Amino acid sequence: MNKNTVLSWATFIMIFVGVALILMGAYRYNDVAGWGFASVGIGFLANAWVFNALKGRV
């Protein structure tokens, strides 16, 4: 497994966790905690975007 494959898997896992957190914030928690879950999920998606951009450059 080379570095691009590792970054691809990390990107996939972070997208999955980010979407799961956003969905938990939207459907599971109806109070202030839902906003926190959703914002952390957006942060995970931003990190996944950076990992995807790093493929082939590291």
N, C-alpha and C positions, 0 to 999 in steps of 0.2 A: 504494500500500500504506500503510494507516494504522497507528497504533501498536498497535491491538488485533490486527491481522493479524500484525504482527511478533512480538508476545507469544505469539500462538497457534502460530506456527511455532517459536519458541524453546521453548515448552512441549513440542511434539511431538518435536523433536529431542532435548531433554533426557530425555524419557521413553524414547525409543528407545535412547539411549546408556546410561542408567541400567539398563534391563533387560538390555542386552547385557553390561554390566560384571558384573551379578549372575550372569548365566548363565555368563560366563567364570570367575568365582570359584567357581561350583558345579561346573562340569563340566570345565574345562580345568586348573585348578591345584588340587592336592590337599594342598598344604602351607600354610604361613602366608600366602603370597601370595594365596591364594584368599580368605582373610578380608579382606585389604586391598582386593581388587577388589570384593568384596561390599559392604563398608562405603562405599566411594566411590560405588558404584552407588546405595546408599540415599541418600547425600547428593545425588546428581543428581536422584533422585525428589523429595526434599524441596524442592530448588530449583525444580523444575518445578511443584510445588504452589504455591509462592509466586508464580511467574510467572502461573499460571492465576488466582490470587486477585487479581492486580494488573490484570487485564483490565478496562477500563472505568473504572478509578480513577486512572490516570496521565494 
